Amino acid sequence: MKTELAYTIKQTADQTGVSEDTIRYYEKIALLPRAERRDNGHRVYREEDLRTIRLLSCLKKTGMPLEEMRPFLAVSVDADPADHPELVAHLKSHRENIVSQIASLQQVVDFIDMKLALGRYRGECDGDEREGAKKKPVSPMEMSHFSATSKTGKS
């Protein structure tokens, strides 16, 4: 007869990459079932618990709020997605949000690349500094941002 391995909270944290405090918190808010306890009161975790913690960790990395993870925990590992269309829809929606966030972040990266390529770190934020773009006259207020000209009063 094969006995199932049991892990301490430290071993569980080491194997899953999730801190001991986070594991305790997941138990507290019932994302994880209460861990069994040894006679000395120490928590004991099984392989199934480690799989659940890893799933929570993966979902968390996607930015999914903890409360939205609950329905995924109720589904068995070998469940057919066709039997859970609401979870499929939720994941698709979550994916669309992530793709939108990636697009926004790509705009930020493009802006930074443009600033580095131009060698100018101040100025317009909407990409008007590209070659051929119409230049807007600099107002006295904007000029005051440049300490040398604002101190001397020269333009």
Secondary structure, 3 states (H helix, E strand, C coil): CCCCCCECHHHHHHHHCCCHHHHHHHHHCCCCCCCEECCCCCEEECHHHHHHHHHHHHHHHCCCCHHHHHHHHCCCCCCCHHHCHHHHHHHHHHHHHHHHHHHHHHHHHHHHHHHHHHCCCCCCCCCCCCCCCCCCCCCHHHHCCCHHHHHHCCC
